Amino acid sequence: MSENKIASDQHSVIGYSPSGKKLERNTHPDAQWFFNPTKLGLFIHFGISTVDGDCDISWSMWENPERRKKGNGIVTPAEYWDFAKKFNPESFNPKDWLSAAKEAGFEYAVFTTRHHDGFAMWPSDAGNFSTKNYLHGRDLVKEYVDACREVGLKVGLYYSPPDWRVNQDYMNFMSGAHSQSHPDRPYYDKYHKEIESVPEMPKEHIAAYEAYVNAQVKELLTRYGKIDVMWFDGTVPDLSQVISIDEIRKLQPGIVCNDRLWGFGDYCTKYECTLPTEKPPFDYWETCQIWHVGGGWSYVKNADKYVTLEQTIHRYEVSKQYGGNVLLNIAPDKHGVVPDAYYVAVKEFGDWLKKNK
């Protein structure tokens, strides 16, 4: 299965598709750095999945025959959430890898503050599944934000509105079950046991869940000073109850937001693990690409190997040709350490950029 097909399937699960509504570029002066010419961003996928060493962030809790054939780690959701008890990135020092990106010519970074698995990487007062409960209150988001500011990168925060732990009783954890592609696959619960159907989410649960999402987003936008990019990844059942882009801009006037929560935003992020073959119908867009080799966004087998310089240059040149930004993903291991191959790859790319600009 191609990376593009995997991304498409995942977008279907989290409810993301561009709505066709006109993008609403933020006209605030502090937001203009993001738009043209092509900018480079560093994506950082990091979380409790790294405890296993071969489980991709969040997606490894889905039973998926295709991923099994590729040799990727798969566990039940119940097993996955137990990773939080062992998560202790004692060598997490984002300044190391952020400063290398800054030296190479990157201008912004985006860090996974909470993925679909529901684990918040800061001591959140909303919910009970964060570093407040499992890391004695250590604030990994603050450490990342402080490092961005110290090295001179714009601060981006990734946040997943879908939360599979909060919504575990109303979910199917079998990939493609009862779809046109796989009509015979059964639905699976959080123990990967077959169930007849997926219960409908009650209105009361939706209201409580979205109030919790709103509370966490507001924490991210009010605890850490100026935030430059908000990178949402998926939507919620009732958009009328979730925080709006106008409310976000009241809290952070100069922020830039992607389009994955509401179906519109300042820019489009549909080009995941793929590149356009012609000029996109959007003024502003970004492609996110996995820089390391392996079976997922977070640290898994082969995450200590990176694609060739030629592949990286190709991604950059196509994006530049069509006026888009490039967000290249790296994956720290369970200790919070990024492999040496990253430092080699980012220096080679930075040297090429300096020579060819």
Order of alpha helices (4+ residues) and beta strands (2+ residues): alpha-beta-alpha-alpha-alpha-beta-alpha-alpha-beta-beta-beta-alpha-beta-alpha-beta-beta-beta-alpha-beta-alpha
